[in-house]
């Protein structure tokens, strides 16, 4: 969105320039599941979940087929499509982010490049989100709520009687085929209707075809899952870092088929600043820090100095643009690449209507420079919150070799910490007064995921406000909300908010972020209060240096 505003400003500037030419002439001068090697996980994996569980399923490597049943647990299996090839290890990753069960897929370099298909059965009381890249999504039955999103895959939903569903389905480039009898709008690309009492919720979004069909077979809870699933209790799903877990969480089950992560470690990333100079303080050791949770001092058991390397994601808003504006963004991104420490790996993601991976994380600066020059304009309304969530997912995949639920830096020596550096004006299309539908992920949910993030989030807010000349222009209240939300995101992510008044100042802001990252220390401890009551645990850090102050997250919820 911000580049669209800049483009408008640029055009206004050109018009003004043309009108002023006579005067100028006069005088001017930004838990892994391990199974036996086989092409199909025939036994599947069973995960017990609480009532009304929140479930997120992500598969960027292929399709997802889901079915709703009356059982109280989730079952998932994976297969390689169209080939007899075998997995070298299971591609399924299971984790729990503060009451949110996340099922995702990873692919090792030695696995076949064919699509990986997920088959999932879900409790009827669950609240489910399914996300794919080019893979299709099919769902039989509707849980309490379902949000089906694919970048470029077809989506099919089969609804069972009685029909009590609130439905919103949208495709940008395809068509909607419906057996529901509800009228279509938007040239056949939008369907919004409420069937019956609307007790259940179904949201669908893709660029491709959408099919809404009636399923005459009422789900009897006997969905076919080949073989008896292995048990993974809901109390034993690995918890996100920063969330203390039950002592039994470190226990393993069935000969290593499922890796259980000891997630009692609470982790904290923080930068240390000298009050007098406002510059980072380097060279500190573990003995310089004292950490308190709810006023009780905790024993630090792991420490990473400011010199430990990072995996950095540079997240860039490119929604609408002109060629000249894009050149400035490229130049600023190159400054960031050149300023980063040689040991830091960098990845680049741009976004507008959907996120695009410009470059995966790499140490190769020459490759990064080439990829930066490929940054270009993008279409679609701004989906900033979806882009942040996508970036978090990418960082999790990059650290997939580490135990899920633990920060990468604490898993083994010399692994990397993580950070996201986001440049935007904060104008997500979901903000009132901003054009477009905006992110599918609500702002509050995105903020919760940022708080659960093991790494650090820095936000660079770029001022793109212009004078609103008519009611269709973005109003000042929307710009104010974008500004405030960018500040709130940085605070939730334990990072720093930077205010950038013009693109010409962006490169300097990036360099300040790199300098600040060089002062980030990482601490880990086992909380003395092991009760998981969902309450807030306030965390405070003090230092032995009177003039030093620590900046970072202020606590966590003990879910």
Secondary structure, DSSP 4 states (H G I P E B T S, - for coil): -HHHHHHHHHHHHHHHHHHTHHHHHHS----BB---S-SB-TT-EEEE--TT-EEEEEESSS-EEEEEESSSEEEEEEEETTS----SS--EEEEESSSEEEEEE---TTS-SS-EEEEEEEETT-EEEEEESSS-EEEES--SEEEEEESS--EEEEEESS--EEEEEEESSS-EEESS-PPPBTTTTEEEEE-TT--EEEEEEESS-EEEEEE-S---S----SSPPEEE-GGGSPBPTTS---GGGG--BGGGTBPPP---EEEEEEEEEETTT--B-----GGGEEEEETTEEE-EEEEE-TTS-EEEEEEEE-BS--HHHHHHHHHHHHHHHHHS-TT-EEEEEEESSSEEEEEEEES-HHHHHHHHTT---B-SS--HHHHHHHHHHHHHHHTTTSPTTS-HHHHSTT--EEEEEEEE----TTSTTSSS---SS-HHHHHHHHHH-SSEEEEEEE-------STTSPPHHHHHHHHHHHHHHHHHTEEEEEEESSGGGHHHHHHHHHHHHTTEEEEEEE-S-----S-EEEEEEEESSTTEEEEE--EEE--
